[in-house]
Amino acid sequence: METPARDALLKLACNSSLTRDASAPQGLTEPQKKCLEADQALVKLKLAYQALRNDLIAEFHQLNKETSDDAKRFDEYRTLQKLIRARRKKIHDDAKGKM
C-alpha cells in the first residue's frame, strides 16, 4: 500500500544525507585562512623551500630537473613542495573539523 505521504517520507529519508544546510558555512573565511598560514612549522618549511629555490635559480638560472646537474637538490626541492602542501592541508582540515 503506497500512499503519497509514505512515498514522500521514504524519499526524504533516502536523500537526507545528500542534502545540506545552505546557510551553514562551507569553508574557512579569508581571515581564518591567513591565520592558519602563520603556523610555525609551515613558515619554516616555506623559508627552507624559498631558500633552496633561490639557490637553484642562482646556480642553474632556472628550475628544470633535466638541466640540473644536482638532481638530489632538485628532488629535495620537490619534497619540500609536497611537505608544504601536506602541512597546509592538514592544518586546514583540522580547522574545518573544529568548526
Sequence and secondary structure as in RCSB ss.txt:
>XXXX:A:sequence
METPARDALLKLACNSSLTRDASAPQGLTEPQKKCLEADQALVKLKLAYQALRNDLIAEFHQLNKETSDDAKRFD
EYRTLQKLIRARRKKIHDDAKGKM
>XXXX:A:secstr
   HHHHHHHHHHHHGGG   TTS  S  HHHHHHHTT HHHHHHHHHHHHHHHHHHHHHSS  TTT S HHHHH
HHHHHHHHHHHHHHHHHHHHHHH 
